[in-house]
Amino acid sequence: MNRWLGRFFGITGSLVLLCSLSFAGESVEPSPVSPVMILPFVLMLGAIAVAPFINRQWWEENYPAVSISLGLLTVLYYVLALHNTPRLLATLYEYVSFIALIGSLFVVSGGIHFRMRGRATPIVNVIVLGFGAIVANLVGTTGASMLLIRPYIRVNKYRIKAYHVIFFIFLVSNVGGALTPIGDPPLFLGYLKGIPFFWVFDIAWPIWLFAVLALLGAFALIDYRAFKKLPHSLQERAEEFGEESRFEGLSNLGFLLAILVSVFIEHPIGLREALMVGAAAGSYYTTPKRVHEKNEFNFIPIKEVAILFLGIFATMIPALDWLTLHSQSLGIVSVGQYYWGAGVLSSFLDNAPTYLNFLTAAFGLFHLNLENVFHMEEFLTLHWRYVQAISIGAVFFGACTYIGNGPNFMVKSIAEQTGVEMPSFFGYIAKYTLVYLIPLYTIIWFVFFRS
């Protein structure tokens, strides 16, 4: 692990230095691209969605080659055919910022271990899920999921069912992270494009509160009925299944604070990312080995995210440029259409590039360029409801499938390793998405985005 860790910090640090020397943060104009060059992006997302379910072993062995090969096609096209290297450097900087945040939060959260005392009554579970939905905005949906899923499963071990984990995915791994750019990757991409940090909270909190309370209410009803069906003796003895309360890795709260503060640093270029990487390194090397072992911490998840998103960020450049120049011809014009469009695609494709594609299209609808800081100010003043609809759609709908958001599959894997029988890909959709999420999201559309 130390060897891979050294590579991770070394490569990320080198990229930070390269970007700080090569890219001054100026606006970059979109290039007139051939629609054919959008195909690598489609293939990239299609491979992520389908390949693991066709042949998981092949995918785990070959996804780095797939990601790098498809990304290289775009890089060569922009360098040799379009002669637009600054566009690549700008995207490289966004990628580095994205991975620095996700990776540092992952490492720091992996150094924090706690156990919960008390029996897992419905009210205790509701409190844990509600707490997780709030914490997701501070450490990200990935960090909150990895921090809470194991103690949540342990405290419910005497009666754990699939619905416990599914609602955890709903609230902690997705919906909960809609209030800050730290909460979910799509919102951080928007922040990198110039959307102010606290602006997200202002336009999202009423919808967030409504969705969280609705999901907690549905879960409470299901869990209460399941709890009452337990033998009376098991209900009375539930306390025996609890654990001694314990919190380890307290020093990592300081590293977490450093990461949160660094998010607000914009100049000089590269300092924000360098501080994040430094905090992650400090956390890893100062955390006792026993804490990482208790958390079963390893770098496999963040390694996969880093490699896959390298290909995603590269291949989506032609798609973003094409949308900027041709969005008016798509016929998607209303706020409601952007909500459903960003949402439905985020259910089956990764929600981060989906968010960025729809945000770019919305800017193009009004002859504005997402890369232009003055256009951003105008858009947030006159057309802010488009950003609201795209943000909510991308974050919320990521919960609709196992592949909608990165933490979903990680939580599923951990649950299965502990013996929880999880539904299949389509079973998840049929039993939970269509029953709980789609009706809720339809109400949100009717109340907030219909007109």
C-alpha angles and dihedrals in degrees: 000000000000091000092052090044091055091051092048095051092039096051093043091048092049091051090050090053092046092051094046090052098041106033123054095183097254121154115273121210120224119252125232098250134188112253087230089071090065088069095082088056091051091047091048095054092040091054092051092050100042112021097070091056094047098046115352095181093053091047094049090052098043109030092099091057092046093049097045095043095052092043091050091057090061094044092053091046093054094043101042104027106027099026089217104136093151088065089057093047092051090052091045089057091050090050093050091049091048095050093042090057097041093043097046093049089048093052096044094046088049088061094057118082128176139163126210125227122212139056119294100246117164092261092052091051092049090052092050093049092045090049090049092052090056096043090051088073091057103042101018129253090278093051094044092047094051091043097051110026098079097047089043091054093043094053089050095042095117092059108012115156135175093260090062090060095039093056088046087057090047097051109024102028096043130357094041094062097062099101105070139028087245091058101070133008096242091058092049090054088054090050090052088053091055108273106142116250100240094036088081092058092050095055099035109042099085092051092041092052093048093049095044093049092047093051093044089050092051091047093048091054093049094044094046092054092047092048093051091053091060117102110271091239091056092050090052092047095045091106089066090065093059125097137228110273110252136168122190132175096044091158089067090071086073091053089047090054090050090055093049092050092047091058089074094054112102103162137088096033111248098022094100093053093043091055091050093051090046092052091050092050092047091049095049097047095044097045113098113249091236091063093055090046092052089051091045085231121187137150098242096102096048091042090057092046092049094051097043094046091050087064093040095052092048099045095044093062095085091045091052093047092048092049092050091055100037108028093114091063094058096076094229103127113137128083090238092054091053090049094053094037095052090041100050094046091046088058093064104019127049107283096221099067090035090058092048093048094052093043089053091048091051091053091049089052088070096037091257131135119229090212093059114092093206091051089051091055091049093047095050090050100046106021104027094134090070090059090047092052095045093046095050093042095050096045100039099042091051085082093062096087139015090255099047093092134015099245093053096076092039091056091046091052093050092048092051091049088058092051102263111145103227125195121254122258093270093035088059090054096044099044101036116009096051093039101045113010105041094051089048093047090048090055090049090052092048094049102038112018110024098096 
